[in-house]
Amino acid sequence: MKNLDRAVATTGSRTRQFIHNHPRSLASAVVVALMGFGVTAFGIAPMAPDASDLPRRLVTEIVTPDDTSVQLEALANHPLQLYRSDVTRSADTVDSVMRRLNVADAAAASFLRTDKTARKLLEGRVGKMLQVRTGETGLLEELVARYPAENPDQAGTHFSRLRVTRFKDGFIAMVETAPLSSQVRLGSGTIRSSLFAATDESRIPDPVATQLAEMFSTDIDFHRELRKGDTFSVVYEALTADGEPVSWNQSSGRVLAAEFVNNGKAHAAVWFQDGTQKGGYYGFDGQSKRRSFLSSPMEFSRVTSGFSMRFHPILQKWRAHLGVDYGAPTGTAVRNVGDGTVTFAGWQNGYGNVIQIQHANDRTTLYGHLSRIGVRVGQHVEQGAVIGNVGATGWATGPHLHFELKVKGQHQDPLLIAKASEAVTLSAASQAKFTTVAKEFRQQLQAAVAAESHTVALLD
């Protein structure tokens, strides 16, 4: 036995010595061996019997489930919690809210009426998103209300969360500020009467419709060129609070991509931002949708008086109307149509409150009859910035915006401003990256159209 042990030890020692002295030879031997096994397996495998010819056997096993009474007892011992959701309304009281949410809790109702923080539930604007959690007895365990951030500067990025929680010795109310999240959503629709009616039918938020009109404003005159049967598809960001789509105004983020087919012609736009470069919308061909001037100083309005001769309603005589009047309610936001510097902001005879802005290439714009001026002389304002609000100051028979455009001191028709202005170009270095982004969004837009077609087919 001792001789056998010595032999094994000697063999092991020699093996280790060989591995140490000839590592490459050993590796080659292993590779050859594995190749040999591979060839052998390849040659043997086809000789195996067909699986369909092998004998089959049915095995039956009786499974005994747990006693039903045990399962019912476990279910009965599990605490039951009910969740209900709603939104606040204009005529709401604490009692009406509690009834709608099916909460019967006098102590909770009293706390909501008297606690300074809890009273925020029904203070301010309506449309707060409510969620309650109750126990088996129907008593309130927790109430959460989500609504726009109390700080106006955070309105587009955050939301307020009012939380009322029950503890053993009563209730506690607290308000938190939390960031909004975004989800990418798809939508599509067909124009039957108006853009907003179509987006409502497709459950697309109004701010998305507004962005669509702005994105394609240089391609389509939404006041006069929209046709029944026009179609659109859109990829946009939906803002959410704790995973729930927010229900208040501006409930969506940026439109990421869209396609609009107007009178048989397709127009596309994709949001693209490369590094620190200012983002903007571009067609699938890489051509910018943004021009040096917006098509209109307001998102949506109606032209009540164009650039032509007209009978002046106050002076009672025919005279040239050197601008365009847009009818809109008092307080409607007025936007700057192009990057520039404010050269005048104040009262100017029949124009009432006026803002005048100097733009590149010796062009100026004028905004009259404002109810509020939101800029100062010398201030640089970017395209799209809100500079004031519609009013009826000066010689005005009703609330509207008087808008003028001058090129080298000569009045021009403002309705031609956008289509005649220069397009913003995409740098050559960004073209490759844009092509990749555009391809992804094109596929998503096609998916949105396919989903809409499938839905229509099901309804038919």
C-alpha positions as CSV (number, residue, x, y, z in Angstrom):
1,M,0.0,0.0,0.0
2,K,2.9,2.3,0.8
3,N,4.5,1.5,-2.5
4,L,1.2,2.5,-4.3
5,D,1.1,5.8,-2.4
6,R,4.7,6.5,-3.3
7,A,3.9,5.7,-7.0
8,V,0.9,8.0,-7.1
9,A,2.9,10.8,-5.4
10,T,5.8,10.4,-7.9
11,T,3.4,10.5,-10.8
12,G,1.7,13.6,-9.5
13,S,5.1,15.3,-9.0
14,R,6.2,14.4,-12.6
15,T,2.8,15.7,-14.0
16,R,3.2,19.0,-12.2
17,Q,6.7,19.3,-13.5
18,F,5.6,18.6,-17.1
19,I,2.8,21.2,-16.9
20,H,5.3,23.8,-15.6
21,N,7.9,23.0,-18.3
22,H,5.6,22.5,-21.3
23,P,2.5,24.7,-20.9
24,R,2.0,25.3,-24.6
25,S,2.3,21.6,-25.5
26,L,-0.3,20.7,-22.9
27,A,-2.7,23.4,-24.3
28,S,-2.3,22.1,-27.8
29,A,-3.0,18.6,-26.7
30,V,-6.2,19.7,-25.0
31,V,-7.4,21.5,-28.1
32,V,-6.7,18.5,-30.3
33,A,-8.5,16.2,-27.8
34,L,-11.5,18.5,-27.8
35,M,-11.5,18.6,-31.6
36,G,-11.4,14.9,-31.7
37,F,-14.4,14.7,-29.4
38,G,-16.2,17.2,-31.6
39,V,-15.6,15.1,-34.7
40,T,-16.6,12.0,-32.9
41,A,-19.9,13.6,-31.7
42,F,-20.6,14.9,-35.2
43,G,-20.2,11.3,-36.5
44,I,-22.2,9.6,-33.9
45,A,-25.1,12.0,-33.5
46,P,-26.9,11.1,-36.9
47,M,-26.9,7.5,-35.7
48,A,-29.2,8.2,-32.7
49,P,-32.8,6.9,-33.0
50,D,-35.6,9.2,-34.1
51,A,-37.3,10.7,-31.1
52,S,-40.7,9.8,-32.6
53,D,-39.8,6.1,-32.6
54,L,-39.0,6.0,-28.8
55,P,-41.6,4.4,-26.5
56,R,-43.8,6.8,-24.6
57,R,-45.4,6.4,-21.2
58,L,-48.3,8.3,-19.6
59,V,-47.7,9.1,-15.9
60,T,-50.7,10.0,-13.8
61,E,-50.2,11.6,-10.4
62,I,-52.9,12.7,-8.0
63,V,-52.3,16.2,-6.5
64,T,-54.1,17.0,-3.3
65,P,-54.7,20.7,-2.9
66,D,-54.6,22.4,0.5
67,D,-57.9,22.3,2.5
68,T,-60.2,25.0,1.2
69,S,-61.1,26.1,4.7
70,V,-57.5,26.8,5.4
71,Q,-57.3,29.0,2.3
72,L,-60.5,30.9,3.2
73,E,-59.2,31.5,6.7
74,A,-55.9,32.9,5.4
75,L,-57.9,35.2,3.0
76,A,-60.2,36.3,5.8
77,N,-57.2,37.2,8.0
78,H,-55.6,39.3,5.2
79,P,-56.3,43.0,5.9
80,L,-58.6,44.5,3.2
81,Q,-57.7,47.9,1.8
82,L,-59.8,49.8,-0.8
83,Y,-58.5,52.6,-3.1
84,R,-60.7,55.1,-4.9
85,S,-59.8,58.0,-7.1
86,D,-61.5,61.2,-8.3
87,V,-60.8,64.9,-9.0
88,T,-62.1,68.0,-7.2
89,R,-64.9,70.0,-8.7
90,S,-65.9,73.7,-8.6
91,A,-68.8,73.2,-6.2
92,D,-67.1,70.7,-4.0
93,T,-67.4,70.6,-0.2
94,V,-65.6,68.2,2.2
95,D,-68.9,66.3,2.5
96,S,-69.5,66.0,-1.3
97,V,-65.9,64.8,-1.8
98,M,-66.2,62.2,1.0
99,R,-69.5,60.9,-0.5
100,R,-68.1,60.5,-4.0
101,L,-65.1,58.6,-2.6
102,N,-67.5,56.5,-0.4
103,V,-65.7,57.5,2.8
104,A,-67.9,57.6,6.0
105,D,-65.6,59.1,8.6
106,A,-66.8,62.1,10.7
107,A,-63.4,62.5,12.3
108,A,-61.6,62.7,9.0
109,A,-64.2,65.2,7.6
110,S,-63.8,67.4,10.7
111,F,-60.0,67.3,10.3
112,L,-60.2,68.3,6.6
113,R,-62.4,71.3,7.5
114,T,-60.3,72.6,10.3
115,D,-56.7,71.8,9.7
116,K,-54.8,74.6,8.0
117,T,-52.8,72.3,5.7
118,A,-55.7,69.9,5.0
119,R,-57.9,72.7,3.9
120,K,-55.7,73.1,0.8
121,L,-57.7,70.2,-0.6
122,L,-60.5,72.5,-1.7
123,E,-58.6,75.8,-1.8
124,G,-57.3,77.3,-5.1
125,R,-58.0,75.7,-8.5
126,V,-60.2,72.7,-9.1
127,G,-59.1,69.5,-10.8
128,K,-56.8,68.2,-8.0
129,M,-56.2,64.5,-8.5
130,L,-57.5,62.6,-5.4
131,Q,-56.8,59.1,-4.1
132,V,-58.1,57.6,-0.8
133,R,-57.2,54.4,1.0
134,T,-59.8,53.0,3.4
135,G,-60.0,49.9,5.6
136,E,-62.7,47.3,6.0
137,T,-64.7,49.7,8.2
138,G,-64.8,52.4,5.6
139,L,-62.7,54.8,7.7
140,L,-60.1,57.0,6.0
141,E,-56.6,55.7,6.4
142,E,-54.9,58.0,3.9
143,L,-55.9,60.7,1.4
144,V,-53.5,62.0,-1.3
145,A,-54.2,65.0,-3.5
146,R,-51.9,65.9,-6.4
147,Y,-52.0,69.3,-8.1
148,P,-49.8,71.9,-9.8
149,A,-46.7,73.1,-7.8
150,E,-47.5,75.9,-5.5
151,N,-44.4,77.7,-6.7
152,P,-45.2,79.1,-10.1
153,D,-41.6,78.8,-11.2
154,Q,-42.0,75.0,-10.8
155,A,-45.3,74.6,-12.6
156,G,-43.9,72.8,-15.6
157,T,-41.5,70.6,-13.7
158,H,-43.0,69.7,-10.3
159,F,-46.3,69.0,-8.6
160,S,-47.6,69.4,-5.0
161,R,-48.7,66.4,-3.1
162,L,-51.0,66.9,-0.1
163,R,-51.0,63.8,2.1
164,V,-53.5,63.3,5.0
165,T,-52.6,60.2,7.1
166,R,-54.4,58.6,10.0
167,F,-52.4,57.6,13.1
168,K,-53.6,56.1,16.4
169,D,-54.0,59.5,18.0
170,G,-55.5,61.4,15.0
171,F,-54.5,62.7,11.6
172,I,-51.4,64.5,10.2
173,A,-51.5,66.6,7.0
174,M,-48.4,67.6,5.0
175,V,-47.6,69.1,1.6
176,E,-44.6,67.9,-0.4
177,T,-43.2,69.1,-3.7
178,A,-42.1,66.3,-6.1
179,P,-40.8,66.3,-9.6
180,L,-43.0,65.3,-12.5
181,S,-42.0,62.3,-14.6
182,S,-42.6,61.8,-18.3
183,Q,-43.8,58.9,-20.4
184,V,-43.5,58.7,-24.1
185,R,-46.9,58.2,-25.8
186,L,-48.2,57.7,-29.3
187,G,-51.4,59.1,-30.8
188,S,-53.0,59.6,-34.2
189,G,-56.3,60.9,-35.6
190,T,-58.3,62.2,-38.5
191,I,-59.6,65.8,-39.0
192,R,-63.4,65.8,-39.2
193,S,-64.1,69.4,-38.2
194,S,-61.1,71.0,-36.4
195,L,-57.7,70.0,-35.0
196,F,-58.8,70.3,-31.4
197,A,-61.9,68.1,-32.0
198,A,-59.7,65.5,-33.6
199,T,-57.1,65.5,-30.8
200,D,-60.0,65.3,-28.2
201,E,-61.4,62.3,-30.0
202,S,-58.0,60.6,-29.9
203,R,-57.5,61.6,-26.2
204,I,-54.5,63.7,-27.0
205,P,-54.0,66.7,-24.6
206,D,-54.8,70.2,-25.9
207,P,-51.2,71.4,-25.5
208,V,-50.1,68.8,-27.9
209,A,-52.6,70.1,-30.5
210,T,-51.2,73.6,-29.9
211,Q,-47.7,72.4,-30.5
212,L,-48.7,70.5,-33.7
213,A,-50.2,73.7,-35.1
214,E,-47.0,75.6,-34.2
215,M,-44.7,72.9,-35.6
216,F,-46.4,72.9,-39.0
217,S,-47.3,76.6,-39.1
218,T,-44.9,77.3,-41.9
219,D,-46.3,74.4,-44.0
220,I,-50.0,74.6,-43.2
221,D,-52.3,77.6,-42.6
222,F,-54.5,76.0,-39.9
223,H,-57.0,78.9,-40.2
224,R,-57.7,78.3,-44.0
225,E,-56.0,75.2,-45.3
226,L,-57.1,72.4,-42.9
227,R,-59.2,69.8,-44.8
228,K,-61.7,67.2,-43.7
229,G,-59.9,63.8,-43.9
230,D,-56.4,65.2,-43.1
231,T,-54.6,62.8,-40.8
232,F,-51.9,63.2,-38.2
233,S,-49.7,61.0,-35.9
234,V,-47.7,62.1,-33.0
235,V,-45.1,61.0,-30.4
236,Y,-45.2,63.1,-27.3
237,E,-44.2,63.2,-23.6
238,A,-47.0,62.8,-21.1
239,L,-46.3,64.3,-17.7
240,T,-47.1,62.1,-14.7
241,A,-47.4,62.6,-11.0
242,D,-46.6,59.4,-9.0
243,G,-47.2,57.4,-12.2
244,E,-50.6,59.0,-12.9
245,P,-51.0,61.3,-16.0
246,V,-51.7,64.8,-14.6
247,S,-55.1,66.2,-15.3
248,W,-54.4,69.9,-15.1
249,N,-53.5,72.3,-18.0
250,Q,-50.2,71.7,-19.8
251,S,-50.6,68.0,-19.0
252,S,-48.1,67.1,-21.6
253,G,-44.5,67.8,-22.3
254,R,-42.8,68.3,-25.6
255,V,-43.9,66.8,-28.9
256,L,-41.0,64.6,-29.9
257,A,-42.1,63.8,-33.5
258,A,-45.2,64.3,-35.7
259,E,-46.5,63.8,-39.2
260,F,-49.4,65.7,-40.7
261,V,-51.0,64.8,-44.0
262,N,-52.7,67.9,-45.3
263,N,-54.6,67.7,-48.6
264,G,-52.7,64.6,-49.6
265,K,-49.2,66.1,-48.8
266,A,-47.2,64.7,-45.9
267,H,-45.3,67.0,-43.5
268,A,-43.0,65.7,-40.8
269,A,-41.2,67.2,-37.8
270,V,-38.7,65.7,-35.3
271,W,-37.4,67.3,-32.2
272,F,-33.6,67.3,-32.2
273,Q,-31.0,68.9,-29.9
274,D,-27.3,68.2,-30.2
275,G,-25.3,69.0,-27.1
276,T,-25.5,72.6,-26.1
277,Q,-27.1,73.6,-29.5
278,K,-30.6,75.1,-29.2
279,G,-33.1,72.4,-29.9
280,G,-35.7,72.6,-32.7
281,Y,-37.9,70.7,-35.1
282,Y,-36.6,69.3,-38.4
283,G,-38.1,67.4,-41.2
284,F,-37.0,63.8,-42.0
285,D,-34.7,65.3,-44.6
286,G,-32.9,67.3,-41.9
287,Q,-34.4,70.7,-43.0
288,S,-35.3,72.9,-40.1
289,K,-39.0,73.6,-39.4
290,R,-38.0,76.7,-37.5
291,R,-37.8,80.0,-39.3
292,S,-36.6,83.4,-38.1
293,F,-40.2,84.4,-37.6
294,L,-43.3,82.7,-36.2
295,S,-46.4,82.7,-38.4
296,S,-48.5,84.4,-35.7
297,P,-47.9,86.3,-32.4
298,M,-50.6,84.1,-30.8
299,E,-51.0,80.3,-30.7
300,F,-54.6,80.4,-31.7
301,S,-56.7,83.3,-32.8
302,R,-58.7,84.6,-35.7
303,V,-57.8,87.4,-38.1
304,T,-60.5,90.1,-37.8
305,S,-58.9,92.6,-40.1
306,G,-56.2,92.0,-42.7
307,F,-53.5,94.0,-44.4
308,S,-55.6,96.1,-46.8
309,M,-57.9,99.1,-47.2
310,R,-60.7,99.1,-44.7
311,F,-63.5,101.3,-43.2
312,H,-62.1,102.5,-39.8
313,P,-64.7,101.7,-37.1
314,I,-63.8,104.7,-35.0
315,L,-62.7,107.3,-37.6
316,Q,-65.6,106.3,-39.9
317,K,-63.6,106.6,-43.1
318,W,-61.7,104.5,-45.5
319,R,-58.0,104.2,-44.8
320,A,-55.1,101.7,-45.3
321,H,-54.8,99.1,-42.5
322,L,-51.1,98.7,-42.2
323,G,-51.2,95.6,-40.0
324,V,-53.3,92.6,-39.0
325,D,-55.8,92.4,-36.2
326,Y,-56.2,89.2,-34.3
327,G,-59.4,88.8,-32.3
328,A,-58.9,87.1,-28.9
329,P,-60.1,87.5,-25.3
330,T,-58.5,90.0,-22.9
331,G,-55.5,88.4,-21.2
332,T,-54.5,86.1,-24.1
333,A,-50.8,85.7,-24.2
334,V,-48.9,87.6,-27.0
335,R,-45.6,86.1,-28.2
336,N,-42.6,87.6,-29.8
337,V,-42.4,86.3,-33.3
338,G,-38.6,86.5,-33.7
339,D,-35.4,87.0,-31.7
340,G,-34.8,90.7,-31.1
341,T,-34.5,93.7,-28.8
342,V,-37.3,95.8,-27.3
343,T,-37.0,99.4,-28.6
344,F,-40.3,100.7,-27.2
345,A,-42.6,99.6,-24.4
346,G,-45.4,102.0,-23.3
347,W,-48.3,104.1,-24.4
348,Q,-48.6,105.3,-28.0
349,N,-51.7,107.3,-28.9
350,G,-54.4,105.2,-30.6
351,Y,-52.3,102.0,-30.3
352,G,-52.7,102.2,-26.5
353,N,-50.1,100.0,-24.8
354,V,-47.5,99.1,-27.4
355,I,-44.4,97.0,-27.7
356,Q,-41.9,97.5,-30.6
357,I,-39.1,95.0,-31.2
358,Q,-36.1,95.4,-33.5
359,H,-35.0,92.2,-35.4
360,A,-32.1,91.3,-37.7
361,N,-31.9,92.5,-41.3
362,D,-33.6,95.9,-40.5
363,R,-37.0,94.4,-39.6
364,T,-39.3,95.6,-36.8
365,T,-42.6,94.3,-35.3
366,L,-45.2,96.2,-33.4
367,Y,-47.8,94.8,-30.9
368,G,-50.7,97.2,-30.0
369,H,-53.8,97.6,-27.7
370,L,-52.2,95.4,-25.0
371,S,-53.7,95.1,-21.6
372,R,-50.3,94.3,-20.1
373,I,-46.7,94.9,-21.1
374,G,-44.3,92.3,-19.9
375,V,-40.9,93.6,-21.2
376,R,-38.8,96.7,-20.9
377,V,-36.8,98.8,-23.4
378,G,-33.4,97.3,-24.1
379,Q,-34.4,93.8,-23.2
380,H,-33.4,91.0,-25.5
381,V,-36.3,88.6,-26.1
382,E,-36.2,85.2,-27.8
383,Q,-38.6,83.9,-30.4
384,G,-41.8,82.6,-28.7
385,A,-41.3,84.5,-25.4
386,V,-44.5,85.9,-23.9
387,I,-44.1,89.7,-24.0
388,G,-47.6,90.9,-23.0
389,N,-51.4,90.2,-23.1
390,V,-54.3,91.1,-25.4
391,G,-56.4,94.0,-24.4
392,A,-58.5,96.9,-25.8
393,T,-56.4,100.0,-24.9
394,G,-56.2,103.0,-27.1
395,W,-58.6,103.2,-30.1
396,A,-60.2,99.8,-29.9
397,T,-63.8,98.7,-30.1
398,G,-63.0,95.4,-28.4
399,P,-60.2,93.2,-27.2
400,H,-57.8,92.3,-30.0
401,L,-54.1,92.5,-31.0
402,H,-52.9,94.9,-33.7
403,F,-49.7,93.5,-35.2
404,E,-47.4,95.2,-37.7
405,L,-44.3,94.3,-39.6
406,K,-41.8,96.7,-41.2
407,V,-38.8,95.9,-43.4
408,K,-36.4,98.8,-43.9
409,G,-39.1,101.1,-42.6
410,Q,-41.8,99.9,-45.1
411,H,-44.9,98.1,-43.9
412,Q,-45.3,94.5,-45.1
413,D,-48.1,92.0,-44.8
414,P,-47.5,90.2,-41.5
415,L,-49.4,87.1,-42.8
416,L,-46.5,86.4,-45.2
417,I,-43.9,86.8,-42.5
418,A,-43.1,83.2,-41.6
419,K,-43.0,81.7,-45.1
420,A,-40.8,84.5,-46.4
421,S,-38.3,84.3,-43.5
422,E,-35.1,82.4,-43.4
423,A,-34.9,78.8,-42.2
424,V,-32.6,77.8,-39.3
425,T,-30.1,75.2,-40.7
426,L,-28.7,72.0,-39.0
427,S,-24.9,71.9,-38.8
428,A,-23.2,69.3,-41.0
429,A,-21.6,67.7,-37.9
430,S,-25.1,66.9,-36.5
431,Q,-26.5,65.4,-39.7
432,A,-25.4,61.8,-38.9
433,K,-26.8,61.8,-35.4
434,F,-30.0,63.4,-36.6
435,T,-30.5,60.7,-39.2
436,T,-30.4,58.0,-36.5
437,V,-32.9,59.9,-34.3
438,A,-35.3,60.5,-37.2
439,K,-35.3,56.8,-38.2
440,E,-36.4,55.8,-34.7
441,F,-39.2,58.4,-34.6
442,R,-40.3,57.5,-38.1
443,Q,-40.9,53.9,-36.9
444,Q,-42.8,55.1,-33.9
445,L,-45.1,57.3,-36.0
446,Q,-45.8,54.3,-38.3
447,A,-46.7,52.3,-35.2
448,A,-49.1,55.0,-34.1
449,V,-50.8,55.0,-37.5
450,A,-51.0,51.2,-37.5
451,A,-52.6,51.2,-34.0
452,E,-55.2,53.8,-35.2
453,S,-56.0,51.7,-38.3
454,H,-56.4,48.6,-36.1
455,T,-58.8,50.4,-33.7
456,V,-60.9,51.8,-36.6
457,A,-61.1,48.3,-38.1
458,L,-62.3,46.9,-34.7
459,L,-65.0,49.6,-34.4
460,D,-66.2,49.0,-38.0
